[in-house]
Amino acid sequence: MSGLNKNQQKAVETTEGPLLIIAGPGSGKSFTLVERIYYLITEKNVEAENILVATFTEKAAQELITRVSNRLNEANISFNLNEMYLGTIHSICLRILEENQEFTRLKKNFILMDQFDQQYFLYQRIYEYTQLPNVDLLLGERASRWKKAETLLKWLNKVSEEILDVEQLKNSSELQVQALGYCYGLYSQHLAEENALDFSTIQLEAYRLLKKHSEITTQLSGNLHYLMIDEFQDTNTIQEEIIFLLAGEKQNICVVGDDDQGLYRFRGATIRNILEFPSKFEQGKCKQVELSTNYRSHPLIIQFYNQWMERLKWSYGGKTFRYDKRIEPREGEHPDSRTVIKVSGSDGLGNWEEEVYQFLISMKEKGRLTDWNKVAFLFRSIKNEKVVSLANYLEKRNIPVYSPRSNMFFDREEIRLIIGAFLFLFPQFPQVRKWEVNAYLVEWEMYDQYLREFAEELRKTENEKLLKWCRGRAKEHMNLQKNTDYSFAGLFYQLLQFSLFNRYLEQDSYKVKDSRPVRNMSLFSKLLTKFEYLHRVTVFTPKTINTHLTTFFNQFLRFLINGGINEYEDESEYAPSGCVSFLTIHQSKGLEFPVVVVDSLDATPRKQHSNLDEILQETYYRKEPFEPLESTKYYDFWRLYYTAFSRAQNLLVLSCQENTASGHGTRNVPSKPFIESYNTLESWRDTNSIYDLDIEKVKEVNIKKEYSFTSHINIFETCALQYKFYKEFEFSPVRQGATLFGTLVHQTIEDIHKSALRGEKSKITEENVGDWFNANYNNLVKKERVYLAPQTQKAALNQVLKYVEKQNNKWSHIKEAEVDVSLVKDKYILKGTIDLIKGRNNTVEIIDFKSEKKPDLVKEADMMYHYKRQLEVYAHLVEERTGQKVSKMHLYYTGEENSNPYVTFPKDTKSIDKTITTFDEIVRKIEEKDFTIKKRPIKQCRNCDMRFYCDEKL
């Protein structure tokens, strides 16, 4: 474990009992976590399934898997990391729910909603909520339906995350609290009806499972010997409860975090979890280690943010709400230069944007900035006019800006044109959009502008073909006589045949900066398919076309415009080459940049809680209030800017348009909290030593990607272009009716196998199988929103019953059902799902079910070779992951009625090695972005949405 300092080594080797690691900024926290996992595996001989590591983001989890696997590979240690419980607390809870689903309210194929889905879910049902007593006190009487849904979402999530007693809320004497209780009761009913989960109820359902079923909690805590929780300062009430339930009696909980970087109170996080952690145990039992040596920043930057924290009083009523610590720079040489400066517009001159530009150009011309990505601008919000104006100012002067969360999606040329095209294709919209004569929406002005811009393009001679096509479609839509065979998403793909749109798909660079237009087009395709899914739209009909139009533009698209859409972010390229980054301070958490420009110096501490928050905290929370409410706005403000200042490696810049208040509507900039720190700084124009600094390169992020045979290799081998658009750029295909038949057969066979594995083979009766089948069908229909004809349902059920009949009530050969097998390899992670049966001489056999008739093995030799290779990948996975030997590989055709339903392949080690080598080679091509094809696979083209594009371009 070379390279660890004394405290890092102590953190690594302290494995038994509770441990609190206070990790200051740049103190090598991730390195220490990697070494601690490595130590548990190599020195304590801990198995993968006995370790749980919870990270704040999925990206952090992927990075950790990559770094630990590389560390183990260097030491030539074979270890299956995917057995570990490693991910965000949400993803770990989801895994626990999926593994124990029969003990929860959830059924198979449950729907998982993101924040927009959740708000739209509430919006579609908002009328029911507004009928509840006193609900206006909670949601506001005059708010729009969309705003009410947004407010309701916030309060419902709070009830889930604080595990509030809903009956107690309903019985409150406070009418607002009572209304919240009834709203939550109705919401729970809606979630159950739709078999749905949101992000907050993932945790709530996991918590309920662990509390109600002690046998599951005992089994889990018995298996999980060591828990590590990163970013513990940003956990909430329910997360802390879940962690302690999973830790059980061993209490080998290691929590890592920095109370000075607690930023997520507005999302329900509580700093008390990290500050009170030692008091959860007997006195002296919890060990503490402080990582306070900073390996990131220049000493003067460290001194600056240490002094910033010292300027605030952190004690109140005899309690201190911060661990006492001081960050120290690493030992060694440091440049003798000013590394904290200001770049500001002078009071009264309004020259801030020009000053920022001149500073950047000066640093570049003096050779300090060899790539714009060395610079990150941090703001409290990046959606305000001032920030957007600065971004436009820099871009006009050839300094590209990467700002994926700045709400500019609907301002991009490609999105304006595609929306304009849709409006042109439906000329009736200006008439049908009004629900009454004087109706008006501000978004209509934006739509009309986009329509004018598209019409302007149509006048150009190079778009003559597009004009002719659009006129024909518009005429048809204006007076639709019969059902179309497409809806919005289908139209979108048809438009890609024309150069006005397919030019955005043509670029060969996959860097974030260059691929933004094609990524935005892809994102728009996802919005269209999401709309069609939410509103069950598959085609336009004469009866429904106008309703779909108004719902799409007046509601769905309008809410997205108001709420804002984040553009594409590449997790392995957080600071894209060739761009300066514009980020919120929250977004920058966990990142570092050579040059950091901190703006938003006009901000002041703001109260973040409402009267209802106070009532809930005082009376209904599980714990007494912790920090004094009146002080929290100051604590949060100081922590926010401490996090911002500590992102800088070589140069920290404070930047603003200086201003002296001169009456109503004006204010002093910088604001009072910054004055003392700001006034000590010299202007960049007076600090020549900044040109002597060696500005480091942005650190590369190494994340191993996951690949499976069916989802990746199969698609790439069929058509590399299809892979490029659907997997690399993530275009969303038109939903042409998911293939329910095969899924239904597979899921019911899985139910049968699981019953057999539980020792309940007596339950495998025709009646029960029929019940399992019907339950699976109903839940699949609810999720996929497509249906099977009654005779097709009957055929699927007959396949399952035939399979049961052929087993002749002998189920002892079933070993495992639908096993997720994955393997961390040198360059990537290989994944698959398979059923295992017992073989001879302590071997296992692999079986894959096909819900069709057994093919002619001679005529379909190519298909059988393809299936054989798929099974060989699974055999490799099983042997490498479990150490069990695979003796045979089977296909089982559930639709075969007359002959043996099995096709069996002997396991051939040489053939498997060859298949895995091919797999490795395909992954190499994918990662090198080699998507060239020699000729089109005509058979597959018929059902591919990109065929219109390919017809024109290939």
Secondary structure, DSSP 8 states (H G I E B T S, - for coil): -TT--HHHHHHHH--SS-EEEEE-TTS-HHHHHHHHHHHHHHTS---GGGEEEEESSHHHHHHHHHHHHHHHHHTT----GGGSEEEEHHHHHHHHHHHTGGGSS--TT-EE--HHHHHHHHHHTHHHHHTSTTHHHHH-SSS-HHHHHHHHHHHHHHHHHTT--HHHHHT-SSHHHHHHHHHHHHHHHHHHHHTEE-HHHHHHHHHHHHHH-HHHHHHHHHH--EEEESSGGG--HHHHHHHHHHHTTT--EEEEE-GGG---GGGT--THHHHSGGGGSSTTTSEEEEE-EESSS-HHHHHHHHHHHHTS--EETTEE-S-----EE-SS----S--EEEEEE-TTT--HHHHHHHHHHHHHHTTS-SSGGGEEEEES-SSSHHHHHHHHHHHHTT--EE-TTSS-GGGSHHHHHHHHHHHHH-TTHHHHT-SSTT---THHHHHHHHHHHHHHHHTSGGGHHHHHHHHHHHHHHHT--S--S--HHHHHHHHTTSHHHHGGG-----SHHHHHHHHHHHHHHHHHHHHHHHTT--S--TTTHHHHHHIIIIIIHHHHHHH-------TT-SS-TT-EEEEEHHHHTT--EEEEEE--TT--------HHHHHHHHHTSSS---S-HHHHHHHHHHHHHHHHHTTEEEEEEEEEE-B---STT---BS-HHHHHHHTT--BGGG-GGGGG-------------EEEIIIIIHHHHH-HHHHIIIIIS----------HHHHHHHHHHHHHHHHHHTT-GGG--HHHHHHHHHHHHHHHHHHH-----HHHHHHHHHHHHHHHHHHTT--TTEEEEEEEEEEE-SSSEEEEEEEEEE-STT-EEEEEEESS----TTTTHHHHHHHHHHHHHHHHHHHHHH---EEEEEEEETT--SS--EEEEE--HHHHHHHHHHHHHHHHHHHTT----SS--HHHHTT-TTHHHHHHH-
